[in-house]
Amino acid sequence: MAQLGAAYAWQTEAPLDGSEPAITPPPPGDHGGSHDAPAALQPGRLVGTSPSETDRGDAARAAEVDREAGSLVDANSPEPVTSMNASIDADDARRAALVQSLPAADADTPLMAELQLDARRRIELRGRRFPRPPATRVITVANQKGGVGKTTTTVNLAAALAQAGLQVLVLDNDPQGNASTALGIEHRAGTPSIYEVLVDGAPMHGAVQESPEVPGLWCLPATIDLSGAEIELVSMVARETRLRTALEQYLQWRSDNGHEPIDYVFVDCPPSLGLLTVNAFVVAREVLIPIQCEYYALEGLSQLLKTIDLIQAHLNPALEVSTILLTMYDARTNLAQQVADEVRTHFPERTLRTTVPRSVRISEAPSYGQTVMTYDAGSSGALAYLEAARELAERAAPGAGGTIETVGATAAPAATQEDM
């Protein structure tokens, strides 16, 4: 139990700026959050007993480890170029030493294992900057099955990458507008949005807004008007490539006006395979598929892959399924483990090692107009998405660089409806 207490000392919210961690009270109306831990889970405490000498020693050791983590290199602080590599190496060495100092856990102590996993992620990821891609990576997050975590995955990966020092753009291509809500972006009727960009040909830079919660995170919002765009696009010329053309023009506009280049573009899709989703496939070079760890999610995967094959054949030969992320994973159930094993067996190279657990914090965050990365950065769900973002950033993009040309890209020829 003393080891469990030592591990729990890491469950305070660790800020990304490298400052000392502090316990953050739960948001208004939240009862039963992870911060109100029973005495049995507090450092060095046993139920109904006072701290023993051993318990106090473990708690002190955990506090010392916590102070060490708080003094890690701040990724946002200025540093001479000559000492940058040495500082990074020293930072990595200190992180590795802190991970080695964590209490051991095994299959007989599942709660201890979970606490240790969160502590390891906090040590390894807090304050770390992720590598910048050589050119803009455009990733469409798609799955025609609803409720698998497309929007949640889009906004949280985007927020995690932005917090790691990258410039990220989210294209909310879903008429529900949930991605806009999660990022705190205004998207009431009448707000300049992706509808005007697709249907009216309006410039994207007039509608893009920066998230008030995360600097460097931008969003092209969706309004209720987008629900009628499918019908209006049917009769338009080059209907499948309108989003790609608009994005190319926006990236060129940023370059011409001296703005920082966009590193990642995430396109959130509706749970369907209509023209909005086709536009999302044509604009991208990569597809990220979130898969809920349940049987129905596997059934829809084969149809989605067939659709992607059609897009590759007729509209976007460079498109590839680069990433699969397992979401809503519940390690207590055999079904979740079986689905995860099945996916990893068929797509071993594309499936991320990280799985996103079921988390109340992830579900609560949008009601406050936030992602879980800002709502509760120390929660298991936030740490899982942060680690998934690091995996995504460190993986080489598919194909020849896996990136979209930011200037002068040539759109693929439009296919007829019969081709699709």
C-alpha positions in Angstrom: 0.0 0.0 0.0 2.9 2.3 0.7 4.0 1.9 -3.0 0.5 2.6 -4.1 0.6 5.9 -2.1 3.9 6.8 -3.6 2.5 6.3 -7.1 -0.5 8.4 -6.2 1.7 11.3 -5.4 2.0 11.7 -9.2 -1.7 12.1 -9.7 -1.6 15.9 -9.1 -2.0 17.9 -12.3 1.4 18.5 -13.8 1.5 21.8 -15.8 3.2 21.7 -19.2 5.3 24.8 -18.4 7.6 22.9 -16.1 6.5 24.7 -12.9 5.8 22.9 -9.6 2.7 20.6 -9.9 -0.4 21.7 -7.9 -3.6 19.9 -7.1 -6.3 21.6 -9.2 -9.9 21.6 -7.7 -12.5 20.0 -9.9 -14.6 22.2 -12.1 -17.9 23.6 -10.8 -20.6 21.0 -10.4 -18.1 18.2 -10.5 -18.3 15.7 -7.7 -16.4 12.6 -7.3 -13.4 13.6 -9.5 -10.0 12.1 -9.2 -8.7 14.9 -6.9 -11.0 13.9 -4.0 -9.0 10.7 -3.2 -9.9 8.5 -0.2 -7.3 8.2 2.5 -6.3 4.8 1.3 -4.9 6.4 -1.9 -3.2 9.4 -0.4 0.6 9.3 -0.1 1.8 7.3 2.9 -1.7 6.7 4.4 -3.4 3.5 5.3 -7.1 3.2 6.1 -7.7 4.0 9.7 -4.0 4.4 10.6 -1.5 7.2 11.0 1.5 7.3 8.7 4.2 4.8 9.6 7.9 5.6 9.3 8.0 3.5 6.1 5.0 5.3 4.7 6.4 8.7 5.4 9.6 7.6 3.7 7.8 6.6 0.6 5.8 9.8 0.6 9.0 11.8 1.0 10.6 9.9 -1.8 7.6 10.5 -4.1 7.7 14.2 -3.2 11.4 14.4 -4.1 10.7 12.7 -7.4 7.9 15.2 -8.0 10.2 18.1 -7.3 12.8 16.6 -9.7 10.1 16.4 -12.4 9.2 20.0 -11.8 12.7 21.1 -12.5 12.9 19.4 -15.9 13.9 21.5 -18.9 11.1 23.9 -19.8 10.4 23.5 -23.5 9.1 27.1 -23.8 12.1 28.8 -22.1 14.8 30.6 -24.2 18.1 28.7 -24.4 21.4 29.3 -26.2 21.7 27.2 -29.3 25.1 26.0 -28.3 23.7 24.3 -25.2 20.4 23.1 -26.7 21.5 19.6 -27.5 23.3 19.1 -24.2 20.2 20.3 -22.3 18.0 18.0 -24.3 20.2 15.0 -23.6 20.4 15.9 -19.9 16.6 16.3 -19.8 16.0 12.9 -21.4 18.4 11.3 -19.0 16.7 12.8 -16.0 13.3 11.8 -17.3 14.6 8.2 -17.7 16.0 8.2 -14.2 12.6 9.4 -12.7 10.8 6.7 -14.6 13.2 4.0 -13.2 12.5 5.3 -9.7 8.7 4.6 -9.9 7.4 1.8 -7.7 7.1 -1.6 -9.4 3.7 -2.9 -10.5 2.5 -6.2 -11.8 -0.7 -7.9 -13.0 -1.7 -8.6 -9.4 -2.0 -4.8 -8.7 -4.0 -3.3 -11.6 -4.7 0.0 -9.8 -1.0 0.4 -9.1 -0.3 -0.4 -12.7 -2.6 2.4 -13.9 -1.2 4.9 -11.5 2.3 4.0 -12.6 1.4 4.3 -16.3 0.0 7.8 -15.7 3.1 8.8 -13.7 5.4 7.5 -16.4 3.5 9.5 -19.1 3.6 12.6 -17.0 7.3 12.4 -16.5 8.1 11.6 -20.1 5.7 14.1 -21.8 5.4 17.1 -19.6 7.0 20.2 -21.1 8.3 18.2 -24.1 8.2 19.7 -27.6 7.3 17.4 -30.5 9.2 17.3 -33.8 8.0 19.6 -36.5 7.2 17.9 -39.8 9.1 19.1 -42.9 5.8 20.3 -44.5 2.2 20.4 -43.6 0.6 17.1 -42.7 -3.1 16.9 -43.6 -4.9 14.1 -41.7 -8.6 13.2 -42.1 -10.2 11.6 -39.0 -12.9 9.3 -40.4 -15.1 6.4 -39.6 -18.7 6.2 -40.9 -19.8 4.6 -37.7 -21.0 7.2 -35.2 -19.9 7.4 -31.6 -16.4 6.0 -32.0 -14.6 9.1 -30.9 -13.8 10.9 -34.2 -14.4 14.4 -32.9 -12.9 13.7 -29.5 -9.8 12.3 -31.1 -9.5 15.2 -33.5 -9.7 18.0 -31.0 -7.5 16.4 -28.3 -4.8 15.3 -30.7 -4.8 18.8 -32.1 -4.7 20.4 -28.7 -1.9 18.1 -27.6 0.2 19.0 -30.6 -0.4 22.7 -30.2 0.6 22.5 -26.5 3.8 20.9 -27.7 4.7 24.0 -29.7 3.2 23.2 -33.1 0.8 25.2 -35.3 -2.4 23.2 -35.8 -5.6 23.8 -37.8 -8.8 21.9 -37.3 -11.4 21.8 -40.2 -14.8 21.1 -38.7 -16.4 19.3 -41.6 -19.3 17.9 -39.5 -22.7 19.7 -39.5 -23.0 18.9 -35.8 -20.2 21.4 -35.1 -19.0 19.4 -32.0 -15.3 20.1 -32.8 -16.0 23.8 -32.8 -17.7 23.5 -29.4 -14.9 21.6 -27.8 -12.3 24.2 -29.0 -14.4 27.1 -27.6 -15.0 28.5 -31.1 -18.1 30.6 -32.0 -20.3 28.7 -34.5 -23.8 30.1 -34.2 -25.9 30.5 -37.3 -24.5 33.4 -39.4 -20.9 32.9 -38.2 -18.4 32.7 -41.2 -17.8 29.0 -41.5 -16.8 26.0 -43.6 -20.1 26.2 -45.4 -19.3 29.6 -47.0 -15.9 28.2 -48.0 -17.3 25.1 -49.7 -20.5 26.4 -51.2 -19.7 30.1 -51.8 -16.0 29.9 -52.4 -15.2 32.3 -49.6 -11.5 32.6 -48.5 -10.8 30.4 -45.6 -8.7 33.0 -43.7 -11.9 35.1 -43.2 -13.5 32.3 -41.2 -10.6 30.6 -39.3 -10.6 31.4 -35.6 -7.9 30.8 -32.9 -8.9 28.7 -29.9 -9.1 30.9 -26.8 -7.8 28.0 -24.7 -4.7 26.9 -26.6 -2.4 29.3 -28.5 -1.4 28.0 -31.9 -4.6 26.0 -32.3 -6.9 27.3 -35.1 -10.3 26.1 -36.2 -12.5 26.6 -39.3 -15.9 26.2 -37.6 -19.1 24.4 -38.8 -22.6 25.9 -38.5 -26.0 24.3 -39.0 -25.9 25.6 -42.6 -23.5 22.8 -43.4 -26.3 20.3 -43.1 -27.6 21.4 -46.5 -24.2 21.6 -48.2 -24.4 17.9 -49.4 -27.4 18.8 -51.6 -25.9 22.1 -52.9 -22.6 20.6 -53.8 -24.1 17.9 -56.1 -24.5 20.3 -59.0 -21.3 22.2 -58.5 -18.2 21.9 -60.7 -15.2 20.2 -59.0 -17.4 19.4 -56.0 -15.0 16.8 -54.6 -11.9 19.1 -54.6 -13.4 22.4 -53.2 -12.0 21.9 -49.7 -8.5 21.0 -51.0 -8.5 24.1 -53.2 -9.5 26.3 -50.3 -6.9 24.9 -48.0 -4.1 25.4 -50.5 -5.1 29.0 -50.9 -5.2 29.5 -47.1 -1.7 28.0 -46.6 -0.4 30.2 -49.4 -2.1 33.2 -47.7 -0.4 32.5 -44.4 3.0 32.3 -46.2 2.4 35.5 -48.2 1.4 37.4 -45.0 4.3 36.3 -42.8 2.3 34.0 -40.5 3.8 30.8 -39.1 3.3 27.8 -41.3 0.7 25.2 -40.3 2.3 22.0 -39.2 -0.8 19.8 -38.9 -4.3 20.0 -40.4 -7.0 17.7 -38.9 -10.3 17.3 -40.7 -13.2 16.1 -38.6 -15.8 14.2 -40.6 -19.5 13.4 -40.2 -20.5 9.7 -39.6 -21.3 9.1 -43.3 -19.7 8.7 -46.7 -21.3 11.6 -48.6 -19.7 14.5 -50.4 -18.5 16.2 -47.2 -16.5 13.1 -46.3 -15.3 12.7 -49.9 -14.0 16.3 -49.8 -12.2 15.4 -46.6 -10.5 12.4 -48.2 -9.4 14.4 -51.2 -7.8 17.2 -49.2 -5.8 14.8 -47.1 -2.7 12.7 -47.5 -3.4 10.6 -44.5 -6.4 9.0 -42.8 -6.6 8.4 -39.1 -9.3 5.9 -38.1 -10.5 5.8 -34.5 -11.9 2.4 -33.6 -14.1 1.9 -30.6 -13.1 -1.4 -28.8 -16.4 -3.1 -29.6 -17.6 -5.5 -32.2 -19.8 -3.1 -34.3 -16.8 -0.8 -34.9 -15.0 -3.7 -36.7 -17.9 -4.3 -39.0 -17.8 -0.7 -40.4 -14.0 -0.8 -40.9 -14.1 -3.0 -44.1 -16.6 -0.6 -45.8 -14.5 2.4 -44.9 -11.4 0.8 -46.4 -13.3 0.1 -49.6 -14.3 3.7 -49.8 -10.7 4.8 -49.3 -9.7 2.5 -52.1 -12.2 4.2 -54.5 -10.8 7.6 -53.5 -7.3 6.4 -54.2 -8.3 5.1 -57.6 -10.3 8.1 -58.8 -9.5 11.2 -56.8 -6.5 11.1 -54.6 -3.8 8.5 -55.4 -1.6 9.7 -52.5 -4.2 9.0 -49.8 -3.2 6.3 -47.3 -4.5 5.0 -44.0 -1.6 5.9 -41.8 -2.9 5.6 -38.3 -5.4 3.6 -36.3 -6.2 4.6 -32.7 -8.1 2.4 -30.3 -10.6 4.4 -28.3 -12.9 3.8 -25.3 -10.7 0.9 -24.2 -11.8 -0.9 -21.0 -9.0 -3.3 -19.9 -11.5 -5.0 -17.5 -13.4 -6.6 -20.3 -12.3 -9.5 -22.5 -14.2 -8.0 -25.5 -12.0 -4.8 -25.5 -8.9 -6.9 -25.4 -10.1 -9.2 -28.2 -11.0 -6.2 -30.4 -7.6 -4.6 -29.8 -5.8 -7.9 -30.5 -7.8 -8.3 -33.8 -7.0 -4.8 -35.0 -3.3 -5.1 -34.1 -3.1 -8.5 -35.9 -4.5 -7.1 -39.1 -2.8 -3.6 -39.0 0.3 -4.0 -36.9 2.3 -1.1 -38.3 -0.6 1.3 -38.5 -2.1 0.9 -35.0 -0.7 3.1 -32.3 0.7 1.5 -29.2 -1.4 3.9 -27.1 -5.0 3.1 -26.4 -7.4 5.8 -25.1 -9.4 4.6 -22.0 -13.0 5.3 -21.2 -12.9 8.5 -19.2 -15.5 10.7 -17.6 -13.1 13.6 -17.9 -13.0 13.3 -21.7 -16.8 13.3 -21.8 -17.1 16.3 -19.4 -14.6 18.6 -21.1 -16.8 19.7 -24.1 -19.5 20.9 -21.8 -17.0 23.5 -20.6 -16.0 24.4 -24.1 -12.6 22.7 -23.7 -10.7 19.7 -24.7 -9.6 17.3 -22.0 -6.0 18.7 -22.5 -7.0 21.9 -20.8 -9.9 20.7 -18.7 -7.9 18.2 -16.7 -4.4 17.8 -18.1 -3.5 15.3 -15.4 -6.3 12.8 -16.1 -5.7 9.4 -17.6 -7.6 10.4 -20.8 -5.5 13.5 -21.3 -2.2 11.7 -20.8 -3.3 9.0 -23.2 -4.1 11.5 -26.0 -0.8 13.3 -25.2 1.1 10.1 -25.7 -0.8 9.3 -28.9 0.1 12.8 -30.2 3.7 12.1 -29.6 3.5 8.8 -31.4 1.8 10.5 -34.3 4.4 13.2 -34.4 7.3 10.8 -34.3 6.0 8.5 -36.9 7.2 9.2 -40.5 4.3 10.2 -42.7 3.4 7.6 -45.4 4.6 7.8 -49.0 7.0 10.4 -50.2 7.1 12.5 -47.1 3.4 12.0 -46.5 2.7 15.8 -46.8 0.7 18.1 -48.9 2.5 20.7 -50.9 1.8 24.0 -49.3 2.4 26.0 -52.4 1.2 25.3 -55.9 -0.3 21.8 -55.3 -2.2 20.4 -58.1 -5.6 19.0 -57.4 -6.5 15.6 -58.7 -9.1 15.5 -61.5 -12.7 15.3 -60.4 -14.5 12.0 -60.8 -18.0 11.6 -61.9 -20.7 10.4 -59.5 -20.8 7.1 -61.5 -17.1 6.6 -60.6 -17.9 6.9 -57.0 
